[in-house]
Amino acid sequence: MSSRAPGIDEWRAVAPVVLGLKRAGEPLVVAPEWAEPIARHAFGDAAFPVAELARSDLGGSRRVLEVSLLGAESEEARDFRVVSESRSGPFTLRVLENPKPRAAVYRLLEHVTPGELDVAIVANGTERPCPYNAAARVVSGGLHGEVTFPRERFVCGGQDSAFVGVTIIDDQRYRPRRCLWAQPPRDGVLRLRFSGVPVGRTLHGFAGLSYFLFRDGGREPIRLSARLGEHAFGSYLHRDEWGWDAFRLSGDPGAAGTTAPLELTVQSEHAEGRDFCFALEVLP
């Protein structure tokens, strides 16, 4: 096997083969990981939809397509089973199957709409609604600045960062992670209520802040608490320096096959400029 990394022309030559194998909902992974930016340039956006590229992890994926060079294998998919394998020039193309995919019955990021989500700030016994704006001003801090604030978001204050909406942060390896931005307020708690959520016994999530901006840590943790229907699922406490961190909350909400409101609260004793972002799934 050659020890020379493929050139850009070789990447472009294999693109039609890769796109022919790529299936919707099955992420494309590149091994070694440092070669992914080259693959993204050569294959284009069709091979790397944002929701797949900035995924929380591969745990919820049944299959992935791996593009390998120099004999490398994806660290993320190291426990996956090889379904098929072929060679194309200097590349090895593998379809990999997850032996134990995480079976979510509800993913919050798919339901951030006014009909399904209600947002408010609760302080001193009063509730201040956060109205939905489908055409807010998109803001991006650029190099060393804030992550992008999306056009569609629930607006919770005068500052651009005071909102609830889907965006992308950087994790401790500076990979993109798609998540629900939910900056805690200075006073009180940020309350998110999702309606019609299928009942499950486990909430599986990931949480973080832009690692580049908050990697030094040192501030008070952020608390995310959850209640499904009348049943509390407890809380997850996140520290800035942890980066993208996985967590689980368990409870006994009642009979499966029914639905209930899922209420989440976000708060911190030091809430100023805390760019908290999370993804959450309901498991059976």
C-alpha positions in Angstrom: 0.0 0.0 0.0 1.3 3.4 -0.9 2.4 5.7 1.9 1.7 8.8 -0.2 -1.5 10.7 0.5 -3.8 11.1 -2.6 -3.8 14.4 -4.4 -6.9 16.5 -5.0 -7.3 15.1 -8.5 -7.5 11.6 -7.1 -10.1 12.7 -4.5 -12.2 14.3 -7.3 -11.9 11.1 -9.4 -13.4 9.0 -6.7 -16.2 11.4 -5.9 -18.8 9.8 -8.4 -18.2 6.4 -6.8 -18.6 7.8 -3.3 -21.8 9.8 -4.1 -23.2 6.6 -5.7 -22.7 4.7 -2.5 -23.9 7.5 -0.2 -27.4 7.1 1.3 -29.5 9.8 2.9 -29.3 9.6 6.7 -26.1 7.6 6.7 -23.1 9.8 7.5 -19.9 9.8 5.5 -16.8 9.4 7.7 -13.2 9.9 6.5 -10.2 8.0 7.9 -7.8 9.4 8.9 -9.8 12.3 10.3 -7.3 15.0 9.1 -8.3 14.2 5.5 -12.0 15.1 6.0 -11.6 18.8 4.9 -10.0 17.6 1.6 -13.0 15.1 1.1 -15.5 17.9 1.8 -13.8 20.1 -0.8 -13.7 17.3 -3.4 -17.1 15.6 -2.8 -19.2 18.7 -2.1 -22.2 19.4 0.2 -24.2 16.5 -1.1 -21.8 14.1 0.6 -21.8 16.0 3.9 -25.3 17.4 4.8 -25.0 19.7 7.8 -27.1 17.5 10.1 -24.8 14.5 9.4 -21.5 16.4 9.4 -22.3 18.2 12.7 -23.9 15.2 14.3 -23.8 14.6 18.1 -22.0 11.3 17.6 -22.5 8.1 15.5 -24.4 6.2 18.2 -27.8 6.9 16.6 -26.7 5.9 13.0 -27.5 2.5 11.7 -24.9 2.6 8.9 -22.1 4.9 7.8 -20.0 5.1 4.6 -16.3 5.2 5.3 -13.7 6.6 2.9 -10.3 5.3 4.0 -6.8 6.0 2.8 -3.4 4.9 3.9 -4.9 1.9 5.7 -6.7 4.0 8.3 -10.0 3.2 10.1 -12.5 5.6 11.6 -12.1 5.9 15.4 -15.8 6.8 15.7 -16.9 3.6 13.9 -14.3 1.2 15.2 -17.0 -1.1 16.7 -19.1 -1.1 13.5 -19.4 -4.3 11.4 -18.1 -4.2 7.8 -21.1 -4.8 5.4 -19.2 -4.3 2.2 -15.7 -3.2 1.1 -14.2 -2.1 -2.2 -11.2 -0.4 -3.6 -11.2 2.7 -5.9 -7.8 4.0 -6.7 -5.9 4.8 -3.5 -9.1 4.6 -1.4 -10.9 1.9 0.4 -14.7 2.4 0.6 -16.6 0.5 3.4 -20.2 0.4 4.3 -20.2 -0.1 8.1 -23.2 -1.2 10.3 -23.7 -0.2 13.9 -24.3 -3.4 16.0 -26.3 -1.5 18.6 -27.8 1.7 17.2 -29.5 4.1 19.6 -33.2 4.0 18.9 -34.6 7.4 19.6 -38.4 8.0 19.5 -38.0 11.8 19.6 -35.1 14.2 18.7 -35.5 17.7 20.0 -33.5 19.3 17.1 -36.3 18.1 14.7 -39.0 20.0 16.6 -37.8 23.6 17.2 -40.8 25.2 15.7 -43.5 27.4 17.3 -46.2 24.7 17.0 -44.1 22.3 19.0 -41.9 24.4 21.2 -42.8 27.2 23.7 -40.0 29.2 25.2 -40.1 31.7 28.2 -38.0 33.2 30.9 -39.4 32.5 34.4 -38.3 34.8 37.2 -39.8 36.0 40.4 -43.0 34.1 39.8 -43.6 35.7 36.4 -43.2 34.2 32.9 -42.0 36.3 30.0 -42.6 34.6 26.6 -39.8 34.5 24.0 -41.5 35.2 20.6 -40.5 33.3 17.5 -38.8 35.2 14.7 -38.4 33.4 11.4 -36.4 36.2 9.8 -34.0 37.5 12.5 -30.7 39.1 11.6 -28.1 36.4 11.1 -25.0 37.2 13.2 -21.6 35.5 13.1 -18.6 36.5 15.2 -16.0 35.3 12.7 -12.5 34.2 13.8 -12.3 34.2 17.7 -15.9 35.5 17.9 -19.3 34.1 18.7 -20.8 31.1 16.7 -23.5 31.9 14.2 -26.8 33.1 15.5 -29.5 31.6 13.2 -32.2 33.4 11.3 -35.0 31.3 12.8 -35.0 31.6 16.6 -37.0 32.3 19.7 -36.0 35.8 20.9 -35.6 36.2 24.7 -34.1 39.6 25.1 -32.4 42.7 23.6 -29.0 41.0 23.1 -28.4 39.0 19.9 -27.2 36.0 22.0 -30.4 35.9 24.1 -32.3 33.3 22.1 -33.2 29.7 21.6 -32.4 28.2 18.2 -30.4 25.6 16.3 -26.8 26.4 15.5 -23.4 24.8 15.5 -20.6 25.0 18.1 -17.0 23.6 18.2 -16.2 20.7 20.5 -12.9 19.9 22.3 -11.4 18.5 19.0 -12.8 21.5 17.1 -15.3 19.4 15.3 -18.7 20.9 14.5 -21.6 19.9 16.7 -25.2 20.9 15.8 -27.2 21.8 18.9 -30.0 23.9 20.4 -28.6 27.2 21.7 -30.2 28.0 25.1 -28.3 30.7 26.9 -29.4 31.0 30.5 -30.8 34.3 31.6 -29.2 36.6 34.2 -32.2 36.2 36.5 -34.5 33.2 36.8 -34.5 30.2 34.4 -34.9 29.7 30.7 -37.9 27.3 30.2 -38.5 25.3 27.1 -41.6 23.2 26.7 -42.0 20.7 23.9 -45.5 19.4 23.3 -46.6 16.0 22.2 -43.4 14.2 23.1 -43.5 10.3 23.0 -43.0 8.9 26.5 -39.7 7.2 27.1 -37.7 6.2 30.2 -34.4 7.8 29.2 -33.2 11.1 27.9 -29.9 10.9 26.1 -28.1 14.1 25.5 -24.9 16.0 24.7 -24.1 19.5 25.9 -21.3 22.1 25.5 -20.2 25.6 24.8 -17.9 26.8 22.1 -14.7 25.1 23.3 -12.4 27.7 21.7 -14.2 30.5 23.7 -14.8 28.6 27.0 -12.1 26.0 27.3 -10.4 27.8 30.3 -13.5 27.2 32.4 -13.5 28.5 36.0 -17.1 29.7 36.1 -20.2 28.3 37.8 -21.7 25.3 36.0 -24.9 25.4 34.0 -27.8 23.2 35.1 -30.2 21.5 32.6 -33.3 20.0 34.3 -35.9 17.9 32.7 -39.5 16.9 33.4 -41.6 14.6 31.1 -45.3 15.0 31.9 -45.6 14.9 35.7 -42.3 13.0 36.2 -39.0 14.6 36.9 -35.9 13.2 35.2 -33.4 15.1 37.3 -30.7 17.4 36.2 -27.4 17.5 34.3 -24.7 19.9 35.5 -22.2 21.1 32.8 -18.9 22.8 33.2 -17.5 24.9 30.4 -14.1 23.2 30.2 -15.7 19.7 29.5 -16.4 20.5 25.9 -19.0 18.3 24.1 -20.1 16.0 26.9 -22.6 13.1 26.8 -25.1 12.5 29.6 -28.2 10.5 30.4 -31.2 11.2 32.6 -33.7 8.5 33.6 -37.2 8.5 35.0 -40.5 6.6 35.1 -43.0 8.8 33.1 -45.7 6.2 32.7 -47.1 4.0 29.9 -45.2 3.8 26.6 -47.2 4.7 23.5 -48.5 7.9 25.0 -47.3 11.5 24.7 -46.6 14.2 27.3 -45.1 17.7 27.4 -41.3 17.7 27.9 -40.2 20.7 30.0 -36.6 21.7 30.3 -35.0 24.5 32.3 -31.6 26.1 31.9 -30.0 28.2 34.6 -26.6 29.2 36.1 -25.5 31.4 39.0 -23.1 33.1 36.6 -25.2 33.4 33.4 -23.5 36.3 31.7 -22.4 35.3 28.2 -22.8 31.6 28.8 -23.2 30.1 25.3 -24.8 26.8 26.4 -25.9 24.5 23.6 -27.3 20.9 23.8 -28.9 18.1 21.8 -31.4 15.7 23.4 -33.2 12.5 22.4 -35.9 10.5 24.1 -35.2 6.8 24.2 -37.8 4.0 24.9 
